[in-house]
Amino acid sequence: MTRVRLTLLALLLGGCSAINLGSSPDAPRTIWLLSAVPAAVPAGAARPAGVLLVDKPEARAGFDTPRMAYSRQPLAIDYYTRSEWADVPARMLQPLIVQTLAQGGTWTAVLPAPNPGRADVRLTTNVLELVHDLSAGEPGVVRLRLRAVFTDVVDRRVLATREFAAVEPAASANAEGYAAAADRADARVLAGLAAFTAETFAPAPARVGRR
């Protein structure tokens, strides 16, 4: 009886060890934020280019999730299992875009959509890529690409479009290194967007101020 009991006890302890060491849905996760904005943005035109409405950004398939994507070979992505973004990164970008473009005086006002306020120009954005690229070795780099399209609210005419990209080295081949580099890439992309906006809308769009 003693030998049987010892065998059962060993089996139970072995099972517990396997569960504890393996993947567990209750294991704690680390949540990361995108929060960086440029320290400064270019000054806009002397005459503001009306009111800008910033739509909620969208994301390409594979990046429309809070899961943190990494890649070890071209055209393939995987996800960290113990870390994730606080929200879909594209959605976290909306307030950062609004905050960035509200600086510099390019616009009379910058509003996040949905918003009942009257707007002159609409900005739609799409996250094309946000990935920790380890294909060339560790600790890798973080790649962020964002497409921006400005349209006239009244006639829906495209006023300007541009793709922005940033590549930032990661300090470590893990989610922490990824998150820190993604924040730096985010600030660089938003700085490029702000510079493009100030340059493009230096002359006010034709319909601005004619509501």
C-alpha positions in Angstrom: 0.0 0.0 0.0 2.8 2.4 0.8 4.5 1.8 -2.6 1.1 2.5 -4.3 0.6 5.7 -2.3 4.1 6.9 -3.1 3.6 6.2 -6.8 0.3 8.1 -6.8 1.9 11.0 -4.9 4.8 11.1 -7.5 2.3 11.2 -10.3 0.3 14.0 -8.7 3.5 16.1 -8.0 4.7 15.5 -11.5 1.4 16.6 -13.0 1.5 19.8 -10.9 5.0 20.6 -12.0 4.1 20.2 -15.7 1.1 22.5 -15.2 3.1 25.2 -13.4 6.0 25.1 -15.8 3.9 25.0 -18.9 1.6 27.6 -20.5 -1.2 28.6 -18.2 -4.1 30.9 -19.1 -4.0 32.4 -15.6 -0.3 33.4 -15.9 0.1 37.2 -15.4 0.5 39.3 -18.5 2.4 42.5 -19.0 0.4 45.3 -20.6 2.2 48.0 -22.7 1.1 51.4 -23.9 2.0 53.6 -26.9 2.2 57.1 -25.5 5.0 59.1 -27.2 4.4 62.3 -29.1 7.0 64.5 -30.8 8.7 67.0 -28.4 8.0 69.8 -31.0 6.2 70.2 -34.3 6.7 72.6 -37.2 4.7 75.8 -37.1 1.8 76.0 -39.4 0.6 78.8 -41.7 -0.3 82.2 -40.5 -3.9 81.4 -41.4 -5.0 78.1 -39.9 -6.4 75.6 -42.4 -9.8 75.1 -40.7 -11.0 72.3 -38.5 -9.4 68.8 -38.8 -11.4 65.6 -37.9 -9.2 62.7 -37.0 -10.9 59.3 -37.7 -10.1 56.3 -35.6 -7.1 54.6 -37.3 -7.5 51.2 -38.8 -4.9 48.5 -39.1 -3.9 45.9 -41.7 -4.8 42.3 -41.0 -2.3 40.8 -38.5 -1.8 44.1 -36.8 -5.5 44.8 -35.8 -5.1 43.1 -32.5 -3.7 43.9 -29.0 -1.2 41.0 -29.4 2.4 42.1 -29.9 3.7 40.9 -33.3 7.2 39.8 -34.0 8.8 38.2 -37.0 11.8 35.9 -37.5 11.5 35.5 -41.2 10.0 37.6 -44.1 6.2 37.4 -44.6 5.7 35.6 -41.3 4.6 37.0 -37.9 4.1 35.5 -34.5 3.0 37.0 -31.2 4.4 37.3 -27.7 2.5 35.1 -25.3 3.0 36.9 -22.0 2.8 40.5 -23.1 0.2 42.5 -25.1 -0.7 46.1 -25.9 -3.3 47.8 -23.7 -5.5 48.2 -26.9 -5.1 47.7 -30.6 -2.2 50.0 -31.4 -4.1 51.7 -34.2 -6.7 52.8 -31.6 -4.0 54.0 -29.2 -2.7 56.3 -31.9 -5.8 58.4 -32.3 -5.3 60.6 -29.2 -1.6 60.9 -30.0 -2.4 62.1 -33.6 -4.9 64.6 -32.2 -2.4 65.9 -29.6 0.4 66.2 -32.2 -1.6 67.9 -34.9 -3.2 70.3 -32.4 0.2 71.9 -31.9 1.9 74.3 -34.3 -1.2 76.3 -35.4 -1.8 74.5 -38.7 -5.4 73.9 -37.7 -8.1 76.0 -36.0 -9.0 72.9 -34.1 -8.3 69.2 -34.2 -11.2 66.9 -33.2 -11.2 63.1 -32.6 -14.0 61.2 -34.4 -16.8 60.7 -33.7 -17.5 64.3 -33.0 -20.6 66.4 -33.7 -18.5 69.5 -34.4 -18.3 70.9 -37.9 -15.0 70.0 -39.7 -13.4 71.0 -42.9 -10.8 68.3 -43.5 -10.9 64.6 -42.5 -7.8 62.5 -41.7 -7.9 58.8 -42.1 -5.0 56.6 -41.2 -4.0 53.0 -41.5 -1.3 51.1 -39.6 0.4 49.0 -42.3 3.0 47.5 -40.0 4.0 47.4 -36.4 6.3 44.5 -35.7 9.5 43.5 -33.8 11.7 42.3 -36.7 14.2 39.7 -35.6 14.9 38.3 -39.0 18.4 39.7 -39.1 19.2 38.6 -35.6 18.6 39.7 -32.0 17.8 42.1 -30.5 16.2 43.2 -33.7 14.4 46.4 -34.8 10.9 47.7 -34.6 9.2 48.7 -37.8 6.2 51.1 -38.0 4.4 52.2 -41.1 1.4 54.5 -41.3 -0.6 55.7 -44.3 -2.4 59.0 -44.0 -5.1 60.4 -46.3 -6.6 63.9 -46.0 -10.0 64.5 -47.6 -12.3 67.5 -48.0 -15.3 66.8 -45.7 -17.8 68.4 -48.2 -16.9 66.9 -51.5 -14.8 64.0 -50.3 -12.0 65.0 -52.6 -8.6 63.7 -51.6 -6.4 66.6 -50.7 -3.2 64.8 -49.8 -1.8 61.3 -49.0 1.5 60.0 -47.7 3.0 57.0 -46.1 5.3 57.4 -43.1 7.8 54.9 -41.7 10.2 54.5 -38.9 12.7 51.8 -37.9 14.0 51.8 -34.4 16.6 49.4 -32.8 15.3 47.4 -29.9 17.5 47.2 -26.8 16.5 43.6 -26.1 14.9 40.7 -27.9 11.7 40.7 -25.8 8.4 42.6 -25.4 10.0 45.2 -23.2 12.6 46.1 -25.9 9.8 46.0 -28.5 7.5 48.4 -26.6 10.3 51.0 -25.9 11.4 51.0 -29.6 7.8 51.1 -30.8 7.2 54.3 -28.7 10.2 55.9 -30.3 9.1 54.9 -33.7 5.6 56.3 -33.0 7.1 59.7 -32.1 9.1 59.8 -35.3 6.2 58.9 -37.5 4.0 61.5 -35.8 6.7 64.1 -36.3 6.8 63.3 -40.0 3.0 63.5 -40.2 3.0 66.9 -38.5 5.7 68.2 -40.8 3.9 67.0 -43.9 0.6 68.5 -42.6 2.2 71.9 -41.9 3.9 72.0 -45.4 0.8 70.7 -47.3 -1.7 72.9 -45.7 0.3 76.1 -45.6 -2.1 77.5 -48.1 -5.6 76.9 -46.7 -7.7 74.3 -48.6 -10.2 75.9 -51.1 -13.3 75.3 -49.0 -11.9 76.3 -45.6 -13.7 79.2 -44.1 -16.6 79.0 -46.5 -19.1 77.1 -44.4 
